[in-house]
Amino acid sequence: MSDNLRKAPPALLLIAIFFVSINLRPAVAAIGPLVSQIIADTGITSTVVGLLTMIPVFLMGLGAIYVRQTRAVLGESGGIALGALIVAIASLARYWLPSGAGLLVTAVGAGIGITIVQSLMPGFAKRNYGGSTSRVIGVYSTGIVVGAAIAAGTAAGISDAIGWAGALAVWSAPAVFAVLLWRVASRHAASDSEKAAGTPAANTSPPAFWRSARCWSLMVFFGVGTGAFMLAMAWIPPFYLEQGIERSHAGLLLSVLTVIEAITALGIATFIHHFPDRRGPLAFSLLVTVLGFAVLFFRPLELSYAAMALLGIGIGILFPLSIIVAIDHIDDPTSAGNFTSFVQGGGYIIASFVPLIAGAVRDVLSDLSRVWLVMAAGSLLMIMLAARYSPASCKRFSQSLSTSTALGTVAQAKR
């Protein structure tokens, strides 16, 4: 064990990871309950509202693909701090740019900050927590949905007090706090920029993930699961507003969903080590997610809280497990970070189109019901992919990747 790893303060560092993760979704989650006000004040369409969700998510994916370059320039610890700071700046800017163009520009800024954090955090967690990485990722995922829950639940009330632009900008404060806490907590943590133990040698040929069918499989799986998460955050409040319920109640429903997600994700962090074979929990989460979207389609008003509970449980399991399953495929911390970022990168790009398409459907049909049914069908199909992710297949993939990397290094040395 390296000196850096011995010096890392695990408890404080875990708290810092949680507080950083809280700031990774409010830029998206706070939009939904405020859609009617934003459209009325700016004149934008539902498709543009979909873009406000799509842009950050698309950039999360695009940036994650370049995680090696990001890590090389910023390092893991410093990069995470910078990403959180960019989120803070983008959030604050929304107060001064309360227009359609301003929202789009700040969505770009928030997306850049979020993707830096999300690209670097899995490798950082594996480097500092080793065999406990799955629990740390569970805490990290819990923080993400907690931030979404708070943003969704408080957006309407804060907007009534200081306007919708203020309700979006207020999230700069917890982001600044997270940056300060992170700088203190991660000061002695192991980071790739410090050449921690387990980092591949500089002349090691990086594996070509895009050549592997398993990589694409995991990418699609992550994309559909994250698409369900983003779809719910962006369009459940507007959907219920169309059903005639009050704005505060629509935000409350989304908050209930995300609170249940947070509790479920925390449960995953606590108990996932009892399930070395992730296929059972994955299949369960997908079935519950399918049922939740089906309830939204068939009985959205009568069973609104049941739909939120089902989606909260299903997505609350699915989102962190999608990351954990990717990490399961790689042993080396740096390679695990690169691989997870590759999977997340493509997955987020896939997921980014879900809320955008939903917004376009709303513009054309003035109804989102068909979107819920399509998402239920997509989630059901993902069970076939989940059935392939056995521990043995993860081990075979890791061994094959190590072999291909070694061969690539030998070939590079002969040139």
C-alpha positions, 0 to 999 in steps of 0.5 A: 500500500502506498504512502498516499493511500495510507494518508488518505482520510477515508471517512472525510473523503467519503463525505466529500465524495457525497457532497460533490456528487450532490451537485451533479444533477440540480442543473437538470433536475430543477428545470422540470418543476419550472418549465411552465414559468420558463416557457412563459417568460422566455418563449422557448418550446418544449423541444428547447426545454428538452435541450436544456437536459440533453446538452449537459448529458450529451457533454457528460458523454462526450467529455467522458470519452476523453478521460485520459486526456483530462486526467493527464492535464488535471489529475484526478483530485484537481480535476474533480475540484475544477469540475465542481467549481465550473458547475458552481459558476454555471449555476450562478450565471443563470441568475444573470442570464434569464433567457433561452440563450442564457439557459442554453449557454449555462447548460453547456457550462454545467455539462462540462463541469459535471462530465469532468467530475463523473469521468474522474470519480470512478477511477479515483474511488477505485484507487482509494478504496480498492475492494470497497469501491462498489460501496463508495460508488453507491454513496456517490450515486446516492449523492447524485439522486439526493441532489436531484431530489432536493432540487426538484422538491424545492424549486417551486418554493424557491421560485415563488420567493426569488423567481425561477432564475434565482431557484436555478442559481441558488445551487452555486452555494452548495457547489462552492462548499463542495469544492472547499470540502473536497480540497481539504479531504482529498489533500492526501488521497491517492491520485493518478497525478501522483503516480499511485501504485497500480498505475500502468507504466507510461509506455503501456498501450491503452486498450481499444475499448471500442473494439469489444462487443462487451463494451458496446453492450455495457454502453447501451445498458448504461444509456437506457438506464440513465435515459430513464433517469433523465426522462423522469427528471425532465418530464414528470413534472410537466406531464403532471402539470398537463394532468391538471395538478398544481406546480408544487405538487408536480415538483413534490412527485419528482422529489418523492421519486428521487428521495426513494432513488436516494434511499434505494441507492444507499441500500445498494451501497450497503448490501451490494457486496452480498451480491457478487453476481449482479444479474439478479438485482439488475433484472429486478430493477429493470422489471420494477422500472418497467412496471413504474412506466406502465403505471404512468401510462395506464393510471398516472393520476390514481396511482401517481405515488405508486408510479413514483415509488416503483420508478424510484426503486427501479432506477435507484438500483439500476443507476449505481449498478450500471456503474458498478457492473462496468467497474467489475470488468477491470481490476486496475484503477486507472484502466477501470476509470478509463473503461467506466468513462468510455461506457458512461461516455457513450451511454450518456450520449445515448441517454441525452437524446431521450429527454430531447425526443420526449420534448419533440413528442410533446410539441407534436402530440401535446402528450407524453404518455406514449413516451412512458410506454416506449421507455417501458419496452426499452427497459424490458429488453435490457433484461436480456443484456443484464443476463450476460453480465455474470462474474465469470464473463467479467473475469474473462473480459478482464483477462482478454483485455490484459492480454490485448493491452500487453500485445499492444505494448509489445507491438508498440515497442517493436516499432 
